[in-house]
Amino acid sequence: ADIRPVVDAASLRAAWPVVSQLRPHLDEAAFIARALRQQAEGWQATVLYQDGVARAFAGWRVQEMLAHGRFLYVDDLVTDTRVRSAGHGKALLDWLKDRARQLGCASLQLDSGTQRIDAHAFYLRERLRIVSFHFKADLDA
């Protein structure tokens, strides 16, 4: 496997078939536009390629909070459903943990939708622990 950073719209486009499996509410153009805006704010993305084909994707950022110190937050983590259980998700998660250490982070954190039971099993196997509830209020424009 080859793990590389996303550096431009072309590499975002190459990752879209995988990202679309996690973010079906977006189309390719909306994904690329949002990703480029987020990159300007410090968001980064990394793709795992197998034989030149994107097989796993992570969108992430480094943050600091009073409650957690400096940490790497994973916005998006997805493996191509056609090649699940091939070790791509674990390889990318391990890469993210190593990157977090290199960047001086005390932890890696992520949120996962309550319906994503298979993802939760994976995270628990990889020694991530459930440490809080995430609350949300939609705001009227």
Salt bridges, closest charged atoms under 4 A:
ASP2 OD2 - ARG4 NH1 2.80
GLU28 OE2 - ARG13 NE 3.70
ASP75 OD2 - ARG61 NH2 2.56
ASP76 OD1 - ARG23 NH2 2.80
ASP80 OD2 - ARG55 NH1 3.11
ASP80 OD2 - ARG82 NH2 2.64
ASP94 OD2 - LYS90 NZ 3.00
ASP98 OD1 - ARG101 NH1 2.83
ASP111 OD2 - HIS134 ND1 3.17
GLU126 OE1 - LYS90 NZ 3.34
ASP138 OD1 - LYS136 NZ 3.48
